[in-house]
Amino acid sequence: MRNLFLVFAFLICLNASAQDTIHSTSNDTAAQQTIIQNQYVIDSLAAIESLKQNTDRSVQNFISYQNEQNAKKKKQAYLYIGFGLAMMIVLIIGLRRRVKK
């Protein structure tokens, strides 16, 4: 949709420059105003595209940050589970030694 609008803006610009080359001041000023208006449209489209790219980039950065945090939490959970199992094994070994005596 944006590409279609951009092409339309360029066609308007070409249409404004393809008018008769009569050197009257009213035609020149109208053509200049049309060119200026088209330039505003082109600038606003460029700003919108830049904003979209920045938004996409920040969303991607946020997603990668969330993935890193989830990976750290998962690693920490495995460490806690491993430590808990090791302590349970030590407890079982200690209780068995006590029963054998």
Wavefront OBJ file of the C-alpha trace (Angstrom):
o trace
v 0.000 0.000 0.000
v 2.840 2.373 0.837
v 4.605 1.510 -2.392
v 1.468 2.297 -4.349
v 1.138 5.611 -2.563
v 4.800 6.407 -3.257
v 4.366 5.641 -6.954
v 1.263 7.845 -6.992
v 3.248 10.693 -5.409
v 5.975 10.346 -8.050
v 3.382 10.362 -10.824
v 1.926 13.582 -9.464
v 5.432 15.043 -9.429
v 5.989 13.973 -13.040
v 2.614 15.366 -14.041
v 3.490 18.710 -12.462
v 6.775 18.898 -14.372
v 5.172 17.764 -17.663
v 2.890 20.797 -17.882
v 3.225 23.392 -20.586
v 6.377 25.414 -20.415
v 4.626 28.762 -20.593
v 6.580 31.125 -18.432
v 3.795 32.597 -16.429
v 4.338 33.235 -12.763
v 1.084 31.603 -11.665
v 1.960 28.290 -13.375
v 5.491 28.354 -11.949
v 4.325 29.038 -8.424
v 1.613 26.372 -8.681
v 4.170 23.879 -9.964
v 6.587 24.812 -7.186
v 3.861 24.418 -4.583
v 2.949 21.014 -6.016
v 6.594 19.964 -5.923
v 6.914 21.179 -2.335
v 3.763 19.311 -1.330
v 5.032 16.164 -3.042
v 8.342 16.542 -1.234
v 6.472 16.737 2.092
v 4.642 13.529 1.202
v 7.877 11.782 0.246
v 9.560 12.994 3.444
v 6.671 11.806 5.577
v 6.742 8.392 3.869
v 10.470 8.152 4.547
v 9.896 9.093 8.187
v 7.172 6.464 8.526
v 9.437 3.819 6.993
v 12.268 4.799 9.326
v 9.937 4.630 12.319
v 8.742 1.178 11.239
v 12.321 -0.079 10.910
v 13.238 1.297 14.344
v 10.160 -0.296 15.897
v 10.940 -3.654 14.287
v 14.525 -3.431 15.480
v 13.516 -2.594 19.055
v 10.981 -5.444 19.092
v 13.660 -7.867 17.881
v 16.051 -6.606 20.575
v 13.371 -7.080 23.243
v 12.608 -10.606 22.060
v 16.290 -11.583 22.067
v 16.679 -10.093 25.572
v 13.680 -12.111 26.787
v 15.142 -15.286 25.249
v 18.454 -14.668 27.010
v 16.692 -14.139 30.348
v 14.649 -17.323 29.894
v 17.825 -19.279 29.084
v 19.500 -17.948 32.252
v 16.492 -18.888 34.386
v 16.394 -22.362 32.868
v 20.107 -22.869 33.546
v 19.679 -21.670 37.119
v 16.728 -24.023 37.622
v 18.826 -26.977 36.434
v 21.573 -25.997 38.860
v 19.103 -25.849 41.758
v 17.618 -29.228 40.826
v 21.093 -30.758 40.564
v 22.142 -29.327 43.918
v 18.921 -30.591 45.511
v 19.466 -34.104 44.128
v 23.079 -34.106 45.353
v 21.950 -33.110 48.849
v 19.241 -35.796 48.805
v 21.844 -38.427 47.872
v 24.095 -37.263 50.720
v 21.131 -37.477 53.110
v 20.222 -41.008 51.974
v 23.834 -42.185 52.292
v 24.067 -40.660 55.768
v 20.816 -42.280 56.913
v 21.875 -45.711 55.585
v 25.189 -45.539 57.433
v 23.380 -44.710 60.605
v 20.987 -47.653 60.254
v 23.835 -50.149 59.591
v 25.651 -49.350 62.853
l 1 2 3 4 5 6 7 8 9 10 11 12 13 14 15 16 17 18 19 20 21 22 23 24 25 26 27 28 29 30 31 32 33 34 35 36 37 38 39 40 41 42 43 44 45 46 47 48 49 50 51 52 53 54 55 56 57 58 59 60 61 62 63 64 65 66 67 68 69 70 71 72 73 74 75 76 77 78 79 80 81 82 83 84 85 86 87 88 89 90 91 92 93 94 95 96 97 98 99 100 101
